[in-house]
Amino acid sequence: MDPKPMLTKTDVANRLNMTVRGVEGLMAKRSLPFYRLGNRTVRFDPTELEDWLNRMKVAEVHFNIHS
């Protein structure tokens, strides 16, 4: 099985439906996992991004209004 290609900031912004600046903010807070490949180049592993996204999921709350 071939490894998935690494993602750019723009790829991640599109995947998360946010701006590149928003992605940079998450990077600055060290909230989002990324790899620095030099002074200005960063890449994201798509599997790690999916794992991170799953950890950010807020659990559903169900209310029984027919008690």
Backbone torsions as a table, in degrees:
resi	resn	phi	psi	omega
1	MET	NA	129.3	-179.3
2	ASP	-75.6	140.3	176.2
3	PRO	-67.8	148.8	177.5
4	LYS	-72.2	143.0	178.3
5	PRO	-67.4	149.0	178.1
6	MET	-67.3	153.7	-177.3
7	LEU	-103.6	151.3	174.7
8	THR	-92.0	173.1	175.7
9	LYS	-59.4	-39.1	179.4
10	THR	-65.1	-42.2	176.9
11	ASP	-58.0	-46.0	-178.0
12	VAL	-66.4	-42.1	178.2
13	ALA	-59.4	-43.7	178.3
14	ASN	-64.7	-41.9	-179.6
15	ARG	-63.5	-37.9	-178.0
16	LEU	-92.8	1.0	-179.5
17	ASN	55.4	51.0	178.3
18	MET	-143.1	176.3	-179.5
19	THR	-82.3	161.1	174.0
20	VAL	-60.9	-37.5	178.3
21	ARG	-61.6	-36.9	176.1
22	GLY	-64.7	-41.2	176.2
23	VAL	-61.8	-43.9	178.6
24	GLU	-61.2	-35.7	176.7
25	GLY	-64.4	-42.3	176.9
26	LEU	-65.5	-35.4	176.7
27	MET	-66.4	-42.2	-178.7
28	ALA	-62.5	-34.0	178.1
29	LYS	-82.3	-2.5	-176.3
30	ARG	59.1	32.3	178.4
31	SER	-85.7	-32.0	-175.0
32	LEU	-104.8	129.4	-179.4
33	PRO	-73.3	132.1	179.4
34	PHE	-151.5	167.0	178.8
35	TYR	-119.2	131.6	176.3
36	ARG	-96.0	121.7	-177.1
37	LEU	-112.4	47.6	-176.3
38	GLY	128.8	-168.6	-177.1
39	ASN	-67.3	-39.4	-172.8
40	ARG	-122.8	-5.7	-176.7
41	THR	-98.5	126.3	175.1
42	VAL	-128.4	152.4	176.8
43	ARG	-140.1	158.1	-177.2
44	PHE	-124.8	135.9	175.9
45	ASP	-81.1	123.6	-176.4
46	PRO	-61.5	-33.9	178.4
47	THR	-68.8	-42.4	177.7
48	GLU	-65.4	-35.2	177.7
49	LEU	-64.3	-44.5	178.1
50	GLU	-62.5	-43.0	177.5
51	ASP	-60.3	-44.6	179.4
52	TRP	-61.6	-44.7	-179.2
53	LEU	-61.8	-40.8	178.2
54	ASN	-65.1	-35.0	177.5
55	ARG	-70.1	-23.7	-179.0
56	MET	-82.6	-10.0	-177.4
57	LYS	-63.3	133.3	177.1
58	VAL	-93.2	130.1	-177.4
59	ALA	-64.3	145.4	176.9
60	GLU	-73.2	148.3	175.8
61	VAL	-119.4	127.3	-179.5
62	HIS	-108.4	132.1	178.0
63	PHE	-112.4	137.4	175.5
64	ASN	-98.1	102.9	-176.8
65	ILE	-90.7	1.9	-179.0
66	HIS	-108.6	39.2	-177.2
67	SER	-80.8	NA	NA
